[in-house]
Amino acid sequence: MGRLTCLAVQRLLLGDKVAAAKFGTAVPIEDPVHEGQLLAAVQRLSLAAGIDPVLGVRFFEDQIEANKYIQAGLHERWTANPALRPRQRPDLSIEVRPRLDELTGELFTQLAAGRCAKPDEPPDCALDDLHREALQLAMRSVPATRTDPTRGLEPLTCCLRMRRPRRGHEPAPANTRDWLEHNLRVPL
């Protein structure tokens, strides 16, 4: 499994915690304000990093839709079978959002580094049907291969206008904005 797919799986698995935090509360699955802020930032950062902004925005729209798919599926499952309901409600701002922000930054870095091709084989991790379907949604706009112009948005050679040099391992800042500024040297 490629790094981009592995990160997408990690992000999807956090969707379980998001679903648990929202289940049985007035907090809706849809969060258009947060989604809009994230996608606007992705568009700006894509341009600054040399990524086709259409690819960047579509990729993160897919991540958002896949996460909402998991939340809705789990809410339906938990409503139908109360024994499966989570026993604890994670704190989104403390337990979940920081890790989501970190993964968003790592996903963006993979796109900026040109690692935006789907692997030829399915992931080797154990995912249930809900999460496998969500992974398909999460990766639907990623080109199937680095050279196949008929799948995904476009081949790798067209999705990036430039590549950023690799940097050494440095500690990641606490949120996506700081992480992207730190690692891509993109001021926001």
LUMLO-359774 format. One record per residue: residue in three letters; x, y negated, z negated of N, C-alpha, C in turn. Coordinates in nm, 3 decimals, always signed. Example, Ala and Ser with C-alpha at 12.3 -4.5 7.8 and 13.67 -1.06 7.14 Angstrom:
! residues 2
{rec 'ala'; {+1.319; +0.569; -0.780}; {+1.230; +0.450; -0.780}; {+1.320; +0.330; -0.780}}
{rec 'ser'; {+1.285; +0.225; -0.708}; {+1.367; +0.106; -0.714}; {+1.290; -0.003; -0.787}}
! end
This chain:
! residues 188
{rec 'met'; {+0.086; +0.117; +0.000}; {+0.000; +0.000; +0.000}; {+0.090; -0.122; +0.000}}
{rec 'gly'; {+0.059; -0.219; +0.087}; {+0.137; -0.341; +0.094}; {+0.113; -0.432; -0.026}}
{rec 'arg'; {+0.205; -0.525; -0.047}; {+0.196; -0.616; -0.162}; {+0.067; -0.698; -0.157}}
{rec 'leu'; {+0.028; -0.747; -0.040}; {-0.093; -0.827; -0.028}; {-0.215; -0.745; -0.072}}
{rec 'thr'; {-0.224; -0.621; -0.027}; {-0.336; -0.534; -0.066}; {-0.332; -0.503; -0.215}}
{rec 'cys'; {-0.214; -0.478; -0.267}; {-0.199; -0.449; -0.410}; {-0.248; -0.567; -0.494}}
{rec 'leu'; {-0.211; -0.688; -0.454}; {-0.257; -0.808; -0.526}; {-0.408; -0.825; -0.514}}
{rec 'ala'; {-0.462; -0.796; -0.396}; {-0.607; -0.806; -0.377}; {-0.679; -0.707; -0.468}}
{rec 'val'; {-0.625; -0.585; -0.481}; {-0.685; -0.485; -0.570}; {-0.681; -0.535; -0.715}}
{rec 'gln'; {-0.567; -0.590; -0.756}; {-0.557; -0.642; -0.894}; {-0.661; -0.751; -0.918}}
{rec 'arg'; {-0.677; -0.838; -0.818}; {-0.775; -0.947; -0.832}; {-0.917; -0.891; -0.840}}
{rec 'leu'; {-0.945; -0.789; -0.760}; {-1.078; -0.727; -0.763}; {-1.105; -0.660; -0.897}}
{rec 'leu'; {-1.006; -0.596; -0.954}; {-1.026; -0.529; -1.082}; {-1.054; -0.629; -1.194}}
{rec 'leu'; {-1.004; -0.750; -1.180}; {-1.040; -0.855; -1.276}; {-1.187; -0.894; -1.262}}
{rec 'gly'; {-1.245; -0.865; -1.147}; {-1.388; -0.891; -1.127}; {-1.474; -0.817; -1.228}}
{rec 'asp'; {-1.425; -0.702; -1.277}; {-1.499; -0.630; -1.381}; {-1.510; -0.714; -1.508}}
{rec 'lys'; {-1.400; -0.781; -1.543}; {-1.402; -0.866; -1.663}; {-1.489; -0.989; -1.642}}
{rec 'val'; {-1.485; -1.045; -1.520}; {-1.571; -1.160; -1.489}; {-1.717; -1.117; -1.502}}
{rec 'ala'; {-1.749; -1.000; -1.446}; {-1.886; -0.949; -1.455}; {-1.927; -0.927; -1.600}}
{rec 'ala'; {-1.838; -0.872; -1.680}; {-1.869; -0.847; -1.821}; {-1.890; -0.979; -1.896}}
{rec 'ala'; {-1.811; -1.080; -1.862}; {-1.825; -1.210; -1.929}; {-1.959; -1.276; -1.895}}
{rec 'lys'; {-2.008; -1.254; -1.774}; {-2.130; -1.320; -1.729}; {-2.257; -1.238; -1.756}}
{rec 'phe'; {-2.242; -1.106; -1.774}; {-2.359; -1.020; -1.787}; {-2.443; -1.059; -1.909}}
{rec 'gly'; {-2.573; -1.073; -1.887}; {-2.665; -1.103; -1.995}; {-2.659; -1.247; -2.044}}
{rec 'thr'; {-2.595; -1.333; -1.967}; {-2.587; -1.475; -2.004}; {-2.657; -1.557; -1.896}}
{rec 'ala'; {-2.662; -1.686; -1.917}; {-2.720; -1.776; -1.817}; {-2.617; -1.817; -1.711}}
{rec 'val'; {-2.493; -1.770; -1.725}; {-2.388; -1.805; -1.628}; {-2.412; -1.725; -1.500}}
{rec 'pro'; {-2.434; -1.793; -1.387}; {-2.461; -1.722; -1.262}; {-2.334; -1.664; -1.200}}
{rec 'ile'; {-2.354; -1.564; -1.116}; {-2.241; -1.508; -1.041}; {-2.185; -1.613; -0.946}}
{rec 'glu'; {-2.271; -1.684; -0.879}; {-2.229; -1.789; -0.786}; {-2.177; -1.909; -0.864}}
{rec 'asp'; {-2.063; -1.964; -0.822}; {-2.009; -2.086; -0.882}; {-1.961; -2.175; -0.768}}
{rec 'pro'; {-2.055; -2.238; -0.694}; {-2.018; -2.313; -0.575}; {-1.920; -2.428; -0.602}}
{rec 'val'; {-1.926; -2.488; -0.719}; {-1.835; -2.599; -0.749}; {-1.692; -2.547; -0.758}}
{rec 'his'; {-1.672; -2.442; -0.836}; {-1.537; -2.384; -0.850}; {-1.488; -2.329; -0.715}}
{rec 'glu'; {-1.576; -2.260; -0.644}; {-1.539; -2.204; -0.513}; {-1.497; -2.315; -0.417}}
{rec 'gly'; {-1.574; -2.424; -0.414}; {-1.541; -2.536; -0.326}; {-1.408; -2.599; -0.361}}
{rec 'gln'; {-1.380; -2.613; -0.490}; {-1.252; -2.669; -0.533}; {-1.136; -2.579; -0.491}}
{rec 'leu'; {-1.153; -2.450; -0.510}; {-1.048; -2.356; -0.472}; {-1.023; -2.360; -0.321}}
{rec 'leu'; {-1.129; -2.358; -0.242}; {-1.113; -2.356; -0.096}; {-1.056; -2.487; -0.043}}
{rec 'ala'; {-1.092; -2.600; -0.104}; {-1.034; -2.729; -0.064}; {-0.884; -2.730; -0.094}}
{rec 'ala'; {-0.846; -2.677; -0.210}; {-0.704; -2.670; -0.245}; {-0.630; -2.575; -0.150}}
{rec 'val'; {-0.692; -2.463; -0.116}; {-0.630; -2.368; -0.024}; {-0.608; -2.433; +0.112}}
{rec 'gln'; {-0.704; -2.509; +0.159}; {-0.688; -2.575; +0.289}; {-0.570; -2.673; +0.286}}
{rec 'arg'; {-0.561; -2.755; +0.181}; {-0.449; -2.851; +0.169}; {-0.316; -2.778; +0.159}}
{rec 'leu'; {-0.312; -2.676; +0.075}; {-0.188; -2.603; +0.054}; {-0.148; -2.524; +0.178}}
{rec 'ser'; {-0.245; -2.473; +0.250}; {-0.215; -2.400; +0.374}; {-0.145; -2.492; +0.473}}
{rec 'leu'; {-0.198; -2.610; +0.491}; {-0.136; -2.706; +0.582}; {+0.005; -2.740; +0.537}}
{rec 'ala'; {+0.022; -2.764; +0.409}; {+0.153; -2.802; +0.356}; {+0.255; -2.688; +0.367}}
{rec 'ala'; {+0.208; -2.564; +0.356}; {+0.298; -2.448; +0.358}; {+0.318; -2.392; +0.499}}
{rec 'gly'; {+0.250; -2.449; +0.598}; {+0.265; -2.401; +0.734}; {+0.178; -2.281; +0.768}}
{rec 'ile'; {+0.079; -2.254; +0.687}; {-0.015; -2.145; +0.714}; {-0.133; -2.203; +0.791}}
{rec 'asp'; {-0.182; -2.129; +0.888}; {-0.303; -2.171; +0.957}; {-0.412; -2.189; +0.852}}
{rec 'pro'; {-0.466; -2.311; +0.835}; {-0.566; -2.332; +0.730}; {-0.692; -2.247; +0.749}}
{rec 'val'; {-0.725; -2.211; +0.872}; {-0.840; -2.123; +0.894}; {-0.814; -1.987; +0.831}}
{rec 'leu'; {-0.693; -1.934; +0.850}; {-0.657; -1.805; +0.790}; {-0.660; -1.816; +0.638}}
{rec 'gly'; {-0.598; -1.921; +0.583}; {-0.595; -1.937; +0.438}; {-0.733; -1.945; +0.377}}
{rec 'val'; {-0.818; -2.029; +0.435}; {-0.954; -2.047; +0.380}; {-1.035; -1.919; +0.397}}
{rec 'arg'; {-1.030; -1.857; +0.514}; {-1.107; -1.733; +0.535}; {-1.062; -1.623; +0.439}}
{rec 'phe'; {-0.931; -1.612; +0.421}; {-0.880; -1.509; +0.331}; {-0.934; -1.529; +0.190}}
{rec 'phe'; {-0.929; -1.652; +0.141}; {-0.976; -1.676; +0.004}; {-1.129; -1.676; -0.005}}
{rec 'glu'; {-1.198; -1.710; +0.102}; {-1.344; -1.690; +0.103}; {-1.376; -1.542; +0.087}}
{rec 'asp'; {-1.298; -1.459; +0.154}; {-1.318; -1.314; +0.143}; {-1.290; -1.265; +0.001}}
{rec 'gln'; {-1.188; -1.320; -0.064}; {-1.158; -1.282; -0.203}; {-1.276; -1.318; -0.293}}
{rec 'ile'; {-1.331; -1.437; -0.274}; {-1.444; -1.483; -0.355}; {-1.566; -1.394; -0.331}}
{rec 'glu'; {-1.597; -1.367; -0.204}; {-1.714; -1.285; -0.172}; {-1.698; -1.143; -0.227}}
{rec 'ala'; {-1.578; -1.088; -0.218}; {-1.555; -0.953; -0.270}; {-1.574; -0.950; -0.421}}
{rec 'asn'; {-1.528; -1.054; -0.490}; {-1.543; -1.059; -0.635}; {-1.691; -1.072; -0.673}}
{rec 'lys'; {-1.766; -1.153; -0.599}; {-1.910; -1.166; -0.626}; {-1.982; -1.034; -0.598}}
{rec 'tyr'; {-1.936; -0.960; -0.497}; {-1.993; -0.830; -0.465}; {-1.975; -0.734; -0.583}}
{rec 'ile'; {-1.856; -0.734; -0.642}; {-1.830; -0.650; -0.759}; {-1.919; -0.692; -0.876}}
{rec 'gln'; {-1.926; -0.822; -0.902}; {-2.008; -0.870; -1.013}; {-2.154; -0.827; -0.997}}
{rec 'ala'; {-2.209; -0.848; -0.878}; {-2.349; -0.812; -0.853}; {-2.368; -0.661; -0.867}}
{rec 'gly'; {-2.274; -0.583; -0.812}; {-2.285; -0.437; -0.822}; {-2.278; -0.387; -0.965}}
{rec 'leu'; {-2.188; -0.445; -1.043}; {-2.178; -0.404; -1.183}; {-2.299; -0.448; -1.264}}
{rec 'his'; {-2.348; -0.569; -1.239}; {-2.468; -0.615; -1.309}; {-2.586; -0.522; -1.279}}
{rec 'glu'; {-2.598; -0.482; -1.155}; {-2.705; -0.389; -1.117}; {-2.687; -0.254; -1.187}}
{rec 'arg'; {-2.564; -0.205; -1.189}; {-2.533; -0.077; -1.253}; {-2.563; -0.083; -1.403}}
{rec 'trp'; {-2.522; -0.191; -1.467}; {-2.541; -0.204; -1.612}; {-2.688; -0.225; -1.648}}
{rec 'thr'; {-2.762; -0.291; -1.561}; {-2.905; -0.310; -1.586}; {-2.978; -0.175; -1.575}}
{rec 'ala'; {-2.940; -0.096; -1.476}; {-3.004; +0.034; -1.456}; {-2.963; +0.137; -1.561}}
{rec 'asn'; {-2.842; +0.124; -1.613}; {-2.792; +0.222; -1.710}; {-2.727; +0.149; -1.828}}
{rec 'pro'; {-2.805; +0.113; -1.928}; {-2.753; +0.037; -2.042}; {-2.634; +0.102; -2.114}}
{rec 'ala'; {-2.621; +0.233; -2.107}; {-2.509; +0.300; -2.173}; {-2.375; +0.261; -2.112}}
{rec 'leu'; {-2.377; +0.213; -1.988}; {-2.253; +0.174; -1.920}; {-2.215; +0.028; -1.943}}
{rec 'arg'; {-2.300; -0.046; -2.009}; {-2.274; -0.189; -2.031}; {-2.144; -0.209; -2.110}}
{rec 'pro'; {-2.075; -0.319; -2.079}; {-1.951; -0.346; -2.154}; {-1.983; -0.374; -2.301}}
{rec 'arg'; {-1.892; -0.332; -2.386}; {-1.912; -0.351; -2.530}; {-1.859; -0.486; -2.577}}
{rec 'gln'; {-1.772; -0.546; -2.499}; {-1.715; -0.677; -2.534}; {-1.735; -0.773; -2.419}}
{rec 'arg'; {-1.744; -0.901; -2.453}; {-1.758; -1.005; -2.352}; {-1.625; -1.082; -2.347}}
{rec 'pro'; {-1.545; -1.061; -2.241}; {-1.418; -1.132; -2.230}; {-1.440; -1.284; -2.221}}
{rec 'asp'; {-1.345; -1.359; -2.269}; {-1.348; -1.504; -2.258}; {-1.287; -1.542; -2.123}}
{rec 'leu'; {-1.368; -1.595; -2.033}; {-1.319; -1.628; -1.899}; {-1.201; -1.724; -1.902}}
{rec 'ser'; {-1.209; -1.827; -1.984}; {-1.105; -1.930; -1.982}; {-0.974; -1.883; -2.044}}
{rec 'ile'; {-0.980; -1.788; -2.134}; {-0.857; -1.743; -2.202}; {-0.803; -1.613; -2.142}}
{rec 'glu'; {-0.891; -1.516; -2.120}; {-0.847; -1.383; -2.077}; {-0.843; -1.364; -1.926}}
{rec 'val'; {-0.932; -1.431; -1.853}; {-0.949; -1.396; -1.713}; {-0.895; -1.502; -1.617}}
{rec 'arg'; {-0.936; -1.627; -1.633}; {-0.896; -1.732; -1.538}; {-0.744; -1.746; -1.523}}
{rec 'pro'; {-0.666; -1.742; -1.633}; {-0.521; -1.755; -1.614}; {-0.464; -1.645; -1.524}}
{rec 'arg'; {-0.510; -1.522; -1.541}; {-0.461; -1.413; -1.455}; {-0.512; -1.428; -1.313}}
{rec 'leu'; {-0.638; -1.470; -1.297}; {-0.690; -1.496; -1.162}; {-0.608; -1.605; -1.093}}
{rec 'asp'; {-0.575; -1.711; -1.166}; {-0.494; -1.819; -1.110}; {-0.356; -1.767; -1.068}}
{rec 'glu'; {-0.297; -1.684; -1.151}; {-0.165; -1.628; -1.120}; {-0.173; -1.542; -0.993}}
{rec 'leu'; {-0.274; -1.456; -0.986}; {-0.291; -1.370; -0.868}; {-0.320; -1.452; -0.743}}
{rec 'thr'; {-0.398; -1.558; -0.756}; {-0.426; -1.645; -0.642}; {-0.296; -1.703; -0.589}}
{rec 'gly'; {-0.211; -1.748; -0.679}; {-0.081; -1.801; -0.638}; {+0.005; -1.697; -0.569}}
{rec 'glu'; {+0.006; -1.575; -0.623}; {+0.085; -1.468; -0.563}; {+0.030; -1.429; -0.426}}
{rec 'leu'; {-0.102; -1.424; -0.413}; {-0.163; -1.395; -0.282}; {-0.126; -1.503; -0.181}}
{rec 'phe'; {-0.131; -1.627; -0.224}; {-0.097; -1.738; -0.135}; {+0.049; -1.728; -0.092}}
{rec 'thr'; {+0.136; -1.692; -0.184}; {+0.278; -1.677; -0.152}; {+0.299; -1.567; -0.048}}
{rec 'gln'; {+0.225; -1.457; -0.060}; {+0.236; -1.349; +0.039}; {+0.193; -1.397; +0.177}}
{rec 'leu'; {+0.086; -1.475; +0.182}; {+0.043; -1.531; +0.311}; {+0.148; -1.625; +0.366}}
{rec 'ala'; {+0.203; -1.712; +0.281}; {+0.303; -1.809; +0.325}; {+0.432; -1.741; +0.370}}
{rec 'ala'; {+0.463; -1.626; +0.311}; {+0.585; -1.553; +0.347}; {+0.566; -1.469; +0.473}}
{rec 'gly'; {+0.445; -1.468; +0.528}; {+0.421; -1.393; +0.650}; {+0.384; -1.249; +0.627}}
{rec 'arg'; {+0.352; -1.213; +0.505}; {+0.315; -1.075; +0.475}; {+0.163; -1.061; +0.481}}
{rec 'cys'; {+0.108; -1.089; +0.598}; {-0.039; -1.091; +0.608}; {-0.091; -0.988; +0.705}}
{rec 'ala'; {-0.033; -0.869; +0.704}; {-0.087; -0.759; +0.784}; {-0.140; -0.651; +0.692}}
{rec 'lys'; {-0.251; -0.591; +0.731}; {-0.307; -0.480; +0.653}; {-0.215; -0.360; +0.665}}
{rec 'pro'; {-0.205; -0.279; +0.559}; {-0.130; -0.155; +0.572}; {-0.205; -0.058; +0.663}}
{rec 'asp'; {-0.131; +0.035; +0.722}; {-0.193; +0.132; +0.811}; {-0.276; +0.237; +0.736}}
{rec 'glu'; {-0.248; +0.254; +0.607}; {-0.321; +0.354; +0.530}; {-0.399; +0.287; +0.418}}
{rec 'pro'; {-0.504; +0.353; +0.368}; {-0.581; +0.294; +0.258}; {-0.497; +0.293; +0.131}}
{rec 'pro'; {-0.534; +0.209; +0.035}; {-0.457; +0.205; -0.089}; {-0.459; +0.339; -0.161}}
{rec 'asp'; {-0.348; +0.369; -0.229}; {-0.337; +0.497; -0.297}; {-0.385; +0.491; -0.441}}
{rec 'cys'; {-0.449; +0.383; -0.479}; {-0.501; +0.373; -0.616}; {-0.644; +0.428; -0.620}}
{rec 'ala'; {-0.686; +0.467; -0.739}; {-0.819; +0.525; -0.755}; {-0.921; +0.413; -0.771}}
{rec 'leu'; {-1.003; +0.394; -0.670}; {-1.109; +0.294; -0.674}; {-1.242; +0.365; -0.653}}
{rec 'asp'; {-1.344; +0.322; -0.726}; {-1.477; +0.377; -0.702}; {-1.534; +0.314; -0.574}}
{rec 'asp'; {-1.650; +0.362; -0.532}; {-1.709; +0.314; -0.407}; {-1.730; +0.163; -0.407}}
{rec 'leu'; {-1.778; +0.109; -0.518}; {-1.802; -0.036; -0.527}; {-1.673; -0.114; -0.502}}
{rec 'his'; {-1.564; -0.073; -0.564}; {-1.438; -0.145; -0.550}; {-1.374; -0.122; -0.413}}
{rec 'arg'; {-1.391; -0.002; -0.355}; {-1.340; +0.022; -0.220}; {-1.413; -0.066; -0.119}}
{rec 'glu'; {-1.546; -0.077; -0.134}; {-1.623; -0.163; -0.044}; {-1.582; -0.309; -0.063}}
{rec 'ala'; {-1.560; -0.349; -0.187}; {-1.517; -0.487; -0.213}; {-1.379; -0.512; -0.154}}
{rec 'leu'; {-1.290; -0.413; -0.159}; {-1.157; -0.430; -0.100}; {-1.167; -0.450; +0.051}}
{rec 'gln'; {-1.259; -0.378; +0.114}; {-1.280; -0.398; +0.258}; {-1.323; -0.542; +0.285}}
{rec 'leu'; {-1.412; -0.595; +0.201}; {-1.453; -0.735; +0.215}; {-1.335; -0.829; +0.193}}
{rec 'ala'; {-1.256; -0.801; +0.090}; {-1.144; -0.888; +0.055}; {-1.039; -0.895; +0.164}}
{rec 'met'; {-1.026; -0.788; +0.242}; {-0.919; -0.782; +0.342}; {-0.970; -0.795; +0.485}}
{rec 'arg'; {-1.097; -0.829; +0.503}; {-1.154; -0.825; +0.638}; {-1.095; -0.928; +0.734}}
{rec 'ser'; {-1.044; -1.039; +0.686}; {-0.989; -1.139; +0.779}; {-0.838; -1.127; +0.795}}
{rec 'val'; {-0.779; -1.027; +0.732}; {-0.635; -1.005; +0.746}; {-0.611; -0.924; +0.873}}
{rec 'pro'; {-0.515; -0.965; +0.956}; {-0.487; -0.888; +1.076}; {-0.454; -0.743; +1.043}}
{rec 'ala'; {-0.499; -0.651; +1.128}; {-0.478; -0.509; +1.104}; {-0.330; -0.472; +1.110}}
{rec 'thr'; {-0.257; -0.533; +1.201}; {-0.113; -0.509; +1.212}; {-0.046; -0.641; +1.245}}
{rec 'arg'; {+0.083; -0.640; +1.247}; {+0.156; -0.762; +1.279}; {+0.151; -0.795; +1.428}}
{rec 'thr'; {+0.109; -0.701; +1.509}; {+0.111; -0.726; +1.653}; {-0.021; -0.702; +1.723}}
{rec 'asp'; {-0.122; -0.661; +1.652}; {-0.250; -0.627; +1.713}; {-0.339; -0.750; +1.724}}
{rec 'pro'; {-0.351; -0.811; +1.842}; {-0.429; -0.933; +1.855}; {-0.580; -0.910; +1.858}}
{rec 'thr'; {-0.622; -0.785; +1.859}; {-0.766; -0.759; +1.869}; {-0.833; -0.743; +1.733}}
{rec 'arg'; {-0.757; -0.740; +1.624}; {-0.814; -0.718; +1.491}; {-0.781; -0.836; +1.401}}
{rec 'gly'; {-0.869; -0.867; +1.309}; {-0.845; -0.976; +1.216}; {-0.850; -1.110; +1.287}}
{rec 'leu'; {-0.789; -1.210; +1.229}; {-0.793; -1.344; +1.289}; {-0.701; -1.356; +1.408}}
{rec 'glu'; {-0.577; -1.314; +1.392}; {-0.477; -1.325; +1.497}; {-0.354; -1.251; +1.451}}
{rec 'pro'; {-0.259; -1.221; +1.541}; {-0.139; -1.151; +1.499}; {-0.052; -1.239; +1.410}}
{rec 'leu'; {+0.037; -1.175; +1.336}; {+0.124; -1.247; +1.244}; {+0.203; -1.358; +1.312}}
{rec 'thr'; {+0.249; -1.335; +1.433}; {+0.331; -1.435; +1.499}; {+0.256; -1.565; +1.523}}
{rec 'cys'; {+0.124; -1.561; +1.522}; {+0.045; -1.682; +1.544}; {-0.010; -1.741; +1.414}}
{rec 'cys'; {-0.013; -1.664; +1.306}; {-0.079; -1.715; +1.186}; {+0.009; -1.807; +1.105}}
{rec 'leu'; {+0.138; -1.808; +1.130}; {+0.227; -1.898; +1.057}; {+0.301; -1.989; +1.154}}
{rec 'arg'; {+0.308; -2.116; +1.117}; {+0.385; -2.210; +1.198}; {+0.530; -2.214; +1.153}}
{rec 'met'; {+0.554; -2.181; +1.027}; {+0.690; -2.177; +0.975}; {+0.694; -2.085; +0.855}}
{rec 'arg'; {+0.813; -2.046; +0.816}; {+0.828; -1.961; +0.698}; {+0.907; -2.036; +0.593}}
{rec 'arg'; {+0.871; -2.016; +0.470}; {+0.943; -2.076; +0.357}; {+1.059; -1.984; +0.320}}
{rec 'pro'; {+1.172; -2.042; +0.279}; {+1.282; -1.957; +0.233}; {+1.244; -1.886; +0.103}}
{rec 'arg'; {+1.302; -1.771; +0.082}; {+1.276; -1.696; -0.041}; {+1.349; -1.764; -0.156}}
{rec 'arg'; {+1.288; -1.762; -0.271}; {+1.347; -1.820; -0.390}; {+1.369; -1.711; -0.494}}
{rec 'gly'; {+1.457; -1.739; -0.589}; {+1.483; -1.645; -0.697}; {+1.363; -1.631; -0.787}}
{rec 'his'; {+1.370; -1.537; -0.876}; {+1.259; -1.514; -0.969}; {+1.260; -1.621; -1.076}}
{rec 'glu'; {+1.155; -1.697; -1.083}; {+1.140; -1.800; -1.183}; {+1.008; -1.776; -1.254}}
{rec 'pro'; {+0.997; -1.817; -1.380}; {+0.869; -1.795; -1.450}; {+0.756; -1.872; -1.384}}
{rec 'ala'; {+0.641; -1.809; -1.378}; {+0.525; -1.872; -1.315}; {+0.458; -1.969; -1.412}}
{rec 'pro'; {+0.426; -2.090; -1.366}; {+0.350; -2.183; -1.449}; {+0.211; -2.128; -1.481}}
{rec 'ala'; {+0.140; -2.198; -1.566}; {+0.017; -2.146; -1.625}; {-0.105; -2.144; -1.534}}
{rec 'asn'; {-0.109; -2.220; -1.425}; {-0.228; -2.220; -1.341}; {-0.190; -2.222; -1.193}}
{rec 'thr'; {-0.287; -2.197; -1.108}; {-0.262; -2.185; -0.965}; {-0.198; -2.311; -0.909}}
{rec 'arg'; {-0.252; -2.426; -0.944}; {-0.199; -2.551; -0.890}; {-0.051; -2.567; -0.925}}
{rec 'asp'; {-0.018; -2.552; -1.053}; {+0.121; -2.565; -1.095}; {+0.208; -2.457; -1.032}}
{rec 'trp'; {+0.154; -2.335; -1.024}; {+0.230; -2.224; -0.967}; {+0.264; -2.252; -0.821}}
{rec 'leu'; {+0.166; -2.298; -0.745}; {+0.189; -2.326; -0.603}; {+0.286; -2.443; -0.586}}
{rec 'glu'; {+0.269; -2.547; -0.666}; {+0.362; -2.660; -0.659}; {+0.503; -2.614; -0.692}}
{rec 'his'; {+0.515; -2.529; -0.793}; {+0.646; -2.482; -0.839}; {+0.713; -2.393; -0.734}}
{rec 'asn'; {+0.640; -2.297; -0.682}; {+0.699; -2.198; -0.592}; {+0.707; -2.242; -0.447}}
{rec 'leu'; {+0.614; -2.323; -0.403}; {+0.617; -2.367; -0.264}; {+0.668; -2.510; -0.250}}
{rec 'arg'; {+0.693; -2.573; -0.364}; {+0.739; -2.712; -0.366}; {+0.642; -2.802; -0.290}}
{rec 'val'; {+0.513; -2.775; -0.314}; {+0.407; -2.852; -0.249}; {+0.342; -2.940; -0.354}}
{rec 'pro'; {+0.363; -3.074; -0.347}; {+0.298; -3.160; -0.446}; {+0.149; -3.172; -0.417}}
{rec 'leu'; {+0.071; -3.172; -0.524}; {-0.075; -3.186; -0.509}; {-0.119; -3.319; -0.563}}
! end
